[in-house]
Amino acid sequence: MQRRCDRNRKRSKRRGIYCPRHGCYLDSTSQKYPIYADRAEQLQERGLARKYALLAVATHTSVTLSGEWLEAFWCNECQATEWYHVRRLEGSRYDVSLAPVELWQQAIGVVHPTGNPSVGEFTQRQSRRVGFIGVKDFNFIH
C-alpha cells in the first residue's frame, strides 16, 4: 500500500547536481547560459561527423549545443560560488566541471566574471557605482 505523501508528489524534484570536489549538493545562483558552437571542430568534439559538422557551420553561423550550459552554483563545503560547465546526460544525471576559459566565448548572454578586458579600470569602477557623484573622481589642479 502506498503512503499518501508518495501518491501526491507531482512537484518537480531538485536537479541532482553535485560538487565535483566534495560531492555535496550544489545550489544554483544564476540562470542557465546556453553554449553555442561556431566551428566544425567544436561539433566534432561532441560526436558529430566531420561532413555534417562542416555543413552545419556553413548553413548556420552558430549552432546551439543542446544539453550544455554555464551556470553559477554555491557549494556549502567551499563556501563559495563557482561557475560550472554542466552537461545533461541520459535520464536525470549531469556531468559538472569547472567552466574553462574558452567556454566563456561560446556562452550566450553571459558576462565574464572578471569583466571585459577591453574596458578600462575607471569605466568598470564607474559602472559599479550606485549613485553618481562623478566630479569626485576628477582631481583638478589649481
MOSULQUI-V344411 format. One record per backbone hydrogen bond with DSSP energy under -1.0 kcal/mol. NH is the residue of the N-H (numbers start at 1). CO is the residue of the C=O. E is the energy in kcal/mol with one decimal. If there is no record, write none. Layout:
NH&CO&E ; NH&CO&E
This chain:
7&3&-1.4 ; 8&4&-1.4 ; 10&8&-1.6 ; 17&15&-1.8 ; 19&24&-3.1 ; 23&19&-1.9 ; 26&17&-2.6 ; 27&74&-2.1 ; 29&72&-2.9 ; 33&70&-2.6 ; 35&68&-1.1 ; 36&106&-2.6 ; 37&63&-2.9 ; 43&39&-1.0 ; 44&40&-2.3 ; 45&41&-2.1 ; 47&44&-1.8 ; 48&43&-2.0 ; 53&49&-2.5 ; 54&50&-2.6 ; 55&51&-2.0 ; 56&52&-2.4 ; 57&53&-2.1 ; 58&54&-2.0 ; 59&55&-2.2 ; 60&56&-2.1 ; 63&37&-2.7 ; 65&35&-2.9 ; 68&65&-1.1 ; 69&86&-2.0 ; 70&33&-2.5 ; 71&84&-2.0 ; 73&82&-2.7 ; 74&27&-3.4 ; 75&80&-2.3 ; 79&75&-1.9 ; 80&75&-1.0 ; 82&73&-2.4 ; 84&71&-2.8 ; 85&97&-3.6 ; 86&69&-2.9 ; 87&95&-2.4 ; 88&67&-2.8 ; 89&93&-2.7 ; 95&87&-3.0 ; 97&85&-1.7 ; 99&83&-2.1 ; 103&100&-1.2 ; 104&101&-1.3 ; 108&34&-2.6 ; 115&112&-1.9 ; 119&116&-1.6 ; 124&120&-2.1 ; 125&121&-2.4 ; 126&122&-2.3 ; 127&123&-2.0 ; 128&124&-1.0 ; 136&133&-1.2 ; 137&134&-1.3 ; 138&135&-1.4
